[in-house]
Amino acid sequence: MLRFISRVWENFKEYFILTFLLILSFISLSLNQNPAIKKVRAIAFGSFAASTAIFSDIVNIAKVKSENERLRKINAELMLQVNKLREYGVVNSTLKNLINLKDTVKYPLIPALTVSKSFTIAQGTITLNAGSENGVKAGMPVINDRGLVGIIYATSNNFSIARTLKNFELKLVVKDERSRVDGILKWNGEDLVIVNVPKTYDIEPGDRIVCSELSSIVSLPVPVGVVAELKDVQTGIFNSVKINPYVDFSRIENVFIIGVLESKMKNDLELNFFNK
Amino acid sequence: MRVLYILAIIIFFPLLVVQSTVIPLIAIKGVIPDLMLILLVYFTLRSGQIHGTILGFIYGFLLDIITGNIFGSAMIAKTISGFVAGYFYNDNKKDIYFKSIVFSLIVLLSATIDSFIFSFFSSVELEKSIILRFFEQGMFPGIYTAVVSLILVMFHPRRNPF
């Protein structure tokens, strides 16, 4: 019997060992949740991790250079993305304001984008990407969410040129929103001023200035600016009132053209009165 | 023989450190070579099937304890791998094995079996077909391990180091 067992063992010992070890392994599988096994594993894992950490640090130092280079590249890419997002944010905010404006104004508004700007000291003009095919005509006021930008001066099929308030050629009848006093606004090459205002008129710094209904160009109460200071107070009988415009002309991008023209009949009538 | 057991276990630890720190850096799509298995095949071809089976069990046990695998999974995989590699043991040919591509082919077979069995206990993607699983989790790591084992073939000393 012993000899038989010995012979079987000699012939098949590899398989017996394999079977035995596999049984042990399968028993181990069922011991995964055993607290004692967990504890042993925690200790073994902790000890090994401590020694690995030292080696890992050395490996990491070697990695740092290439990692640095990679991070720098990512940083540059992210910087470009952030800048782009910032730009989108500014445009988004402007467009939102314009949408709000469009919702509150009852006049027909023609949206347009500034395609070029010309800001010489005396001749401020902007070119817009809306023209006669969009219904734009000379004389229509141009506004943005802040206030009056200028007046359409010339149109082509798809584009139009507007004179901004900072243009010598543009003179506009405006009024003090608080005291209802009218005056003529013009650009003197340095400031926007309301000229020839009698000293007796009630105009004070901080007053809002809007377009007057007397204007033959813009008779809608579109905000223009705020009174900054009164000039020539000591001399003469007239004041000159300096106005700070609401619109930042250097940052104009998205605008609306108000699709109304002053009545030709009214103009003609005024002209007739004048003629008489 | 006893010296070989001790030596195999002594080499195991520094190699495991390398396996867990350096080797992940050369991973290809998450597949890494198994240095422990190359070591196991090496010692199995040196000392025989029983030695390889027992050494596979010991390596699996140590791996399960240290690396946080499911306890027993690496034990089963490495035991069977050692057993399979042991079939190629031949006392007269062992020096030829280490100087030719045969060693890498044995590693390929053992590593494929090892990875495939191990994936059964460690993978949660049960819905995958067995063939796809064999290729993804068996063949690919096996091939990568076999390729890395070529380094051992290339730099193996002419004279027996042990």
Contacts between the chains, C-beta under 8 A, distances in Angstrom:
chain1	res1	chain2	res2	distance
A	13	B	50	6.6
A	14	B	49	5.0
A	14	B	50	5.6
A	14	B	53	6.7
A	14	B	83	7.1
A	14	B	86	7.0
A	17	B	50	5.7
A	17	B	53	5.5
A	17	B	54	6.7
A	18	B	53	5.4
A	18	B	79	6.8
A	18	B	80	7.6
A	18	B	83	5.0
A	21	B	53	6.3
A	21	B	54	7.0
A	21	B	56	8.0
A	21	B	57	4.4
A	21	B	75	7.7
A	21	B	79	4.9
A	22	B	76	6.3
A	22	B	79	6.1
A	22	B	80	7.5
A	24	B	57	7.3
A	24	B	75	7.4
A	25	B	57	7.1
A	25	B	60	7.0
A	25	B	72	4.9
A	25	B	75	3.9
A	25	B	76	4.3
A	25	B	79	6.1
A	26	B	72	6.7
A	26	B	76	7.1
A	27	B	72	7.7
A	28	B	61	7.8
A	28	B	64	7.3
A	28	B	71	5.3
A	28	B	72	3.4
A	28	B	75	5.9
A	29	B	70	7.0
A	29	B	71	6.8
A	29	B	72	3.7
A	29	B	73	7.2
A	29	B	76	7.7
A	29	B	121	7.4
A	30	B	72	7.9
A	31	B	71	6.2
A	31	B	72	7.5
A	32	B	70	6.1
A	32	B	71	4.8
A	32	B	72	7.3
A	37	B	71	6.1
A	40	B	65	6.7
A	41	B	64	7.9
A	41	B	65	5.4
A	41	B	68	6.9
A	41	B	71	7.0
A	44	B	65	4.4
A	44	B	66	5.3
A	45	B	65	7.4
A	45	B	66	5.9
A	45	B	67	7.5
A	45	B	68	5.8
A	48	B	16	7.4
A	48	B	66	4.6
A	51	B	17	6.6
A	52	B	17	5.4
A	52	B	20	5.7
A	52	B	21	6.0
A	55	B	17	5.1
A	55	B	18	7.8
A	55	B	21	5.2
A	56	B	21	4.7
A	59	B	21	5.1
A	59	B	22	5.8
A	59	B	25	7.4
A	63	B	25	7.4
